[in-house]
Amino acid sequence: MRVSSKFRLRNRFNIGMLLILALSIFVITISILMADGITLAILISLGIFFLILSLAAIAKQFTDFLFVTDKDIVFRNSLLEKTLHIEAGLKVKTSIERKYRNVTRSGLGSSSSEVELFIKKGKTKYRVFDFIMEGKNYKEANYLKKTIAHFIKGKIENAVPGDKDL
């Protein structure tokens, strides 16, 4: 089973990151052309900070994945890749949280469902996969969370205890 993140242009978060990316490039360009001295240093520093922040967030969208085989769980989350060997001692934990972000005017705001999947190996806890869906898709987010967790739990239950060469 393979689950991966998708970059969707109509997603509010992605639109925001693209706007921050464009704004940071604009600030860097304008500061090089028009600013001097301490103003130049401050504007370029801010521009580079937001440029790196937006590029990292966009790169996370393109690169996060979860790949489960009979032997291993391979995942990349927040630009870090890890492989866990499937063995009987692994525990799967999931969480889903509904959030509502309100703005000052009534009727405006947005809701979202934030889903996280963790695997616990001994005392170490690994965040394997996380995603955010719009609030209207709560049922689908919950279904996806349960399906992924059930699949991984099934692989763990089928693992032979103590056999590292599966």
C-alpha positions in Angstrom: 0.0 0.0 0.0 1.3 3.5 -0.9 -0.3 6.7 0.4 1.2 10.0 -0.7 0.5 13.7 -0.3 -0.8 15.6 -3.2 -0.2 19.3 -4.0 -3.6 20.8 -4.7 -3.6 24.3 -6.1 -7.2 25.0 -4.8 -6.2 24.2 -1.2 -6.1 27.4 1.0 -2.8 26.4 2.7 -1.1 25.9 -0.7 -2.4 29.2 -2.1 -1.1 30.9 1.1 2.3 29.2 0.7 2.5 30.3 -3.0 1.6 33.8 -2.1 4.3 33.9 0.6 6.8 32.5 -1.9 5.9 35.2 -4.4 5.9 37.9 -1.8 9.3 36.8 -0.5 10.8 36.9 -4.0 9.3 40.3 -4.5 10.7 41.6 -1.2 14.2 40.3 -2.0 14.1 41.8 -5.5 12.9 45.2 -4.4 15.3 45.3 -1.5 18.3 44.6 -3.8 17.1 47.2 -6.3 16.1 50.0 -3.9 17.3 49.5 -0.4 20.7 50.1 1.1 22.5 49.7 4.5 20.7 48.2 7.4 17.3 48.2 5.5 18.8 46.1 2.8 20.1 43.5 5.3 16.8 43.4 7.2 14.6 43.0 4.1 16.8 40.4 2.5 17.0 38.4 5.7 13.2 38.5 6.1 12.7 37.6 2.4 15.1 34.7 2.6 13.5 33.4 5.8 10.0 33.4 4.2 11.4 32.0 1.0 12.9 29.0 2.8 9.8 28.5 4.9 7.4 28.5 1.9 9.7 26.2 -0.2 10.0 23.7 2.7 6.2 23.7 3.2 5.7 23.1 -0.5 8.4 20.5 -0.7 6.7 18.6 2.2 3.5 18.5 0.1 5.3 16.9 -2.8 7.5 14.4 -0.9 5.5 13.0 2.1 4.5 9.4 1.6 3.8 6.1 3.4 4.7 2.8 1.8 3.9 -0.5 3.5 5.2 -3.8 2.3 5.1 -7.2 4.0 8.5 -6.5 5.6 8.8 -2.8 6.1 7.0 0.5 6.7 8.8 3.2 4.8 7.7 6.8 5.3 8.7 10.4 4.7 7.2 12.9 7.0 8.3 16.5 7.3 11.2 15.9 4.8 12.6 13.1 7.0 12.6 9.5 5.6 12.6 6.5 7.9 12.2 2.7 7.5 10.8 0.5 10.2 10.9 -3.3 10.0 7.5 -4.8 10.7 7.6 -6.8 13.9 5.2 -7.9 16.6 6.1 -5.2 19.1 4.9 -2.2 17.0 1.9 -0.3 18.1 -0.3 2.0 15.9 -1.8 5.1 17.3 -4.0 7.6 15.4 -5.7 10.9 16.1 -8.1 13.1 14.4 -8.9 16.6 15.4 -11.6 18.9 14.1 -10.6 22.6 14.1 -12.5 25.7 13.4 -10.8 28.9 12.6 -13.0 31.9 13.1 -12.5 35.4 11.8 -13.9 38.6 13.2 -16.9 38.8 10.9 -19.7 36.3 11.6 -20.2 33.6 9.1 -16.6 33.6 7.9 -14.0 31.1 8.8 -13.0 27.6 7.9 -13.0 24.2 9.5 -10.5 21.4 9.0 -9.8 17.8 10.1 -6.2 17.1 11.1 -5.2 13.4 11.0 -2.0 12.0 12.4 -0.8 8.4 12.4 2.0 7.3 14.8 3.9 4.0 15.2 5.3 3.3 18.6 8.4 1.0 18.8 9.3 0.5 22.4 9.5 3.9 24.0 10.1 5.7 20.7 7.1 7.2 18.9 7.3 8.0 15.1 4.9 10.3 13.3 4.4 8.3 10.2 1.8 10.3 8.3 -0.3 13.4 8.8 -2.7 15.3 6.6 -5.3 18.0 6.8 -8.7 17.9 5.0 -11.4 20.5 4.8 -14.0 20.2 7.5 -16.7 19.1 5.1 -14.6 16.0 4.4 -14.5 14.8 8.0 -16.0 11.4 7.3 -13.6 10.7 4.4 -10.6 11.8 6.6 -11.8 9.5 9.4 -12.3 6.6 7.0 -8.8 7.1 5.5 -7.3 7.2 9.0 -9.1 3.9 10.0 -8.2 2.2 6.7 -4.5 3.0 6.9 -4.3 2.0 10.6 -6.2 -1.2 10.0 -3.9 -2.2 7.2 -0.8 -1.6 9.2 -2.2 -3.3 12.3 -2.9 -6.3 10.0 0.7 -6.4 8.8 2.0 -6.2 12.4 -0.4 -9.0 13.6 0.9 -11.2 10.8 4.5 -10.6 11.6 6.3 -13.6 13.2 7.5 -12.7 16.7 11.3 -12.5 16.9 11.9 -13.1 13.2 13.9 -10.2 11.8 14.4 -11.7 8.4 10.8 -11.7 7.2 
